Amino acid sequence: GPCKMEVKWSMSNAYKWEDAGEDGVTIRIPFAGASLTGRDVSVEIKAKSIKAGLKGQPPVVQGTLYDRVSVADSVWQLERKESCIVINLEKEMPKPWPMVVAAPDAQGAMDPQSRYLLGVINEGGLFLE
């Protein structure tokens, strides 16, 4: 089936993400075709950046992370039944993230969910302590 996820806001097709509170951030990248293996996937997690997608293709998620993550505690897996790459980033600081990628690389525009949340924050509707 499709890459299912409970998100409040509609997303671009490129990827979905969810702030799991103190536990961290979950990124889901849907892909077509269930014949992928872990060897087809490229995920590079650093303390302040991420680069993820399929090998030989432009990264789906790439850029500077909103805040630092614990590389040792961050994991990813391929969910073949859901045709989905799932990345769990472990936050160093348990504060809300309004976006995953704070400074996207040239080809990666900010996703609609992050734009929406930033708009809510700028309107004073969401308080980041």
HELIX and SHEET records of a PDB file:
HELIX    1   1 GLY A   21  ASP A   23  5                                   3    
HELIX    2   2 GLY A   38  ASP A   40  5                                   3    
HELIX    3   3 PRO A  112  ASN A  122  1                                  11    
SHEET    1   A 4 LYS A  16  ASP A  19  0                                        
SHEET    2   A 4 VAL A  25  PRO A  30 -1                                        
SHEET    3   A 4 CYS A  84  LYS A  91 -1                                        
SHEET    4   A 4 VAL A  69  GLU A  79 -1                                        
SHEET    1   B 4 VAL A  41  ILE A  45  0                                        
SHEET    2   B 4 SER A  49  LEU A  54 -1                                        
SHEET    3   B 4 VAL A  61  LEU A  65 -1                                        
SHEET    4   B 4 VAL A 101  PRO A 104 -1                                        
END                                                                             
